């Protein structure tokens, strides 16, 4: 049997709550949430090759760690 692994700060209950949120969301609510994310001036969206995702995730994790210190 595969062991469950969660990111730091996450557990099964939190995952279930997130899944429930998105499963119960109407299409209109989902679109509004997506549009709001694109309007956030502190974030950006870019396309990158999938093979770069592990390196990008590592950079983001390191950035978050350095901001906590």
Secondary structure, DSSP 8 states (H G I E B T S, - for coil): -------TT--HHHHHHHHHHHHH--HHHHHHHHHHHHH-TT-------GGGHHHHHHHHHHHHHHHH-
